[in-house]
């Protein structure tokens, strides 16, 4: 769909409900089979991983943005808890999943402590908006074409934050926690003090190498037997899962710009 059309539909409040409608599914079937095939591939990827565990629980989508991952997750597990601090995206998520009671939308950030954080906005609803000051510094000086040049924070406002432990206490156990919060991943993980069967976190290299290594160390402090892998576009790149020491050594030498790091609690 053309971006200008999408923005117009969002502005008048019909894009989110449309994304969860039968009409949109028909549109994908007829005109965008590539999008449908990609979603099917993602569903199969997550099912293949999560079904290896006998554990029960929800999928926690930390940094849900517009809910494209949550749309996949709700087809994989019978309960999805979305955490999202961007006020425009909160309303979008509520509209998109209004007919799906198994998807819970929590309009809060997740961090290492409960309280209030400053949310930095490049553009309303932008997936790169963040509570991380370092992320802002990186993007404002970034020449990487992934993010575009000359990005500047246009506004900011306070958002409420909770910890993952509090989320688990309130919304029940998690089978899988996905963390994609633009540079704030380590803070999110520091708010977790109990093991979950699976979790993943975004890492952008080389800027956030130190934080990624700390994430691995924190996970191991919770569950020393944790094993690690990474995926790019829902495909594991390592034939075997690694222990923390081997994975950290690999991470220090990695030449990739981006990955989704996975931890599995055997």
N, C-alpha and C positions, 0 to 999 in steps of 0.2 A: 504494500500500500504506500502511495506517495506520502512523504513526511508532512507536507503542507495539509493534505486531506486529513491525515491522522491528527494533527494539531487542532484543526478546526473541529473535528468530531469530539476531541477531548474537551475543547472549550465549551461546547454546547451540551456536554454531559451525556453523550450517547455512545462514545467509543468503548468505555469500560463494559456496560451491559452487552454491547454488541459482541465483545470478545468472548463472552460465555454463552452466546446464543446458537441455536441450530442454524440460523442464517449464516453465521460466520463459519461454522463447520462445513456448510455447503459451499461457501466461497473457497475454502481451502481445498475441498475435494475437486472442484472444477478448475480453479484458476491458480492455486498455489499449492500444488501437490508437493513441491519441494519443502515448504514449511511443515506440512503434515508429515512427511517422511522424516524430517529432522526431529520433530516432536516424538514420533514413534520410536526412533532410534534412542532418544534420551530416556524414554520410559523403559525400554528394554535394558538399557545400561544400568539404571538405578535398581530395577527389579533383580537383575542378575547378581548385584552386590548384596542388597539388603535381605534377600531370601536365604542367604547363607547363614543367617543368624536365627536362633529360636526366640530371641528377645522380642518383646512387644513394646509398643510405644508410638509416639507421634514423630513426624518429621518437623524439626524446627528450622524454619527458613529465616535466618538472621541477615537482614538486608534484602528484603523481598522485592524492592523496587516496584515494577508494574505487575509482578505476579506471574511472569512467564514460567519460572521454575516451579512456583506453587501449582500452576496448572498441570505441570508434569507430575509433581509430587502427589497431588490428590488422586491421580490415576494409579499410583503405586501403593500408597498407604491410606488407611481410612481416616486419618486425622493429620492435619497440617496446621502448624502455628506460625504465622507470619509476623516478624518484627520489622517495623519500618518507621523511621522518624520523619521522613519528608512529608509535610502536611498535604501536598498535592497528591502524592502517591498513596497516602493513607485513604483518602476519599476514593481514589481510583480502585484500590484493592477492595474496599467495602462494596462498591458498586459491582465490580467484576464478579465477586464471589457471594453476592447477596442471596443467591439461590442454593448455595452449597454450604450447609450448616457444618460440615466437617472441616471447613477452612476457617480458622480463627484469625482475625486481624488485630494485632496489638500495635497501637500507634506510639511506639516508644523506641528509643535506641537501646542497645545492649552494651554494657561496659564492665569495668572491673569493680565498680561500686555504684550503688544507687545514688541518684541526685539529678543535677541539671548540667547539660552540656551545651556548648555553642555549636549550632549546625550551620555549616558554610554552604552557601548556595551559589553555584556557577550559573545555572538556569533552573527555573522551577521544574521539578520532576526529573532532573538530570541524574543519570545513574552514577555520575562522578561526584555528586554532592556528598559531603562528609563531615564528621566531627573531628577528624584528624588534622591538626595544624601542620604536621609534616607532609601529609598528602597535598595540602594546599600549596605548601612551598615547592614541592616537586612539580606539580602541574603548572604553577605560575612561571617556573623556569624551564619547563619541559619542551624539548624539540622533537619528541617522539611523535610520529604521525598517527599512532594509535589514538592519541588524545587530542590532537590538534594543537596549534601554536597560539600563544598569547592568551591563554585562559586566565580570567580574573574573577575573583569572588564578587558577585553582584550584590549580595545581601547575606544576612545571617540572623538567626533567631534562636531562642533557647528551646531545648527539647528535654523531655524527661528520660532518664536512663534507669534501667534495671540490670541486674546481673543474670547470667545464665542459671545460676543456682536458684534464684528467685523465680525465674521462668519455669524451671522444672518443678519447683514446689507448687506453683500455682496451676500449671497446665498439664502436669503429669509427666511420667517418664518419657524420654526421647529414645527412639531407635536410631535416629540419625540427626546430627546437627550440621547444617550447611552455613558457613560464615563467609559473607562477601560484603565487606563494609569499608572499602576504600581506605586502607591504611590503618584501620583501627582493630584489626584482627587479634593482635596480641592482647589488647585490653579486654576484648570480649572473652578470650580464653582464660584470662586471669580471674574472671568471675565464675569460673567452673572449677569445682573442687571434688567432683565425683566422676567416675568413668561413665561413658556412654558407648554403646556397641560400635558406632561409626561416627566420625565427624570429618569435615573437610574445611579448609580455609584457603582463601585466595592469597597468592604471593606474587608481588611484582618485583622483578629483579632488574638491576642490582640494588635499587634504592632501599628495598625493605628486606635485604638478606639478613641483617642482624635480628630484625623482628621475627623473621621466619624461623631462624635457629632457636630463638627464645620460645616460640610457639611449640616447636618439637620438644624442647626441654621441659616445658610446662606439662605437656601431655604425658610425657614419661614420668613426671613426678606424681601424676594421678594414677597412672597404670603403667608400671615398668615394662610389661610385656608387649606394649603396643607395637604394631607393625605399620610401616609407611609405604605409600606409593604416590604417584601423581598422575593426573589426567589432563589432557588438553582436548577440549571439545568432546568430552565424554568418551574418552578412549585411554585406558591405562597405557603408559609408556614404558613401564618396567615389567618384565616377564614374571618377576617374583617380588613379593612384598619384603621390605628391608627392616632390620632393627634400627633403632634411633641413631646409633653411632655411624652405621654405614650410610644411612640416608642423609645425615647431616654432612658427612664428608662429601657425598655426591652434590648436595645443595651448594656447598661452598665453591664447587668447580662448575656449576651449571651455567650454560651460556644462553639459556632460554629467557625471554623477557617476561613470561607469564606462565603460571601453572596453578592448578587446583590441587593442593596437597591433601592427601587422605590419611587418616589414622584409623586403624582397625584394632579393636580390643578382642584378642582371641580368648 
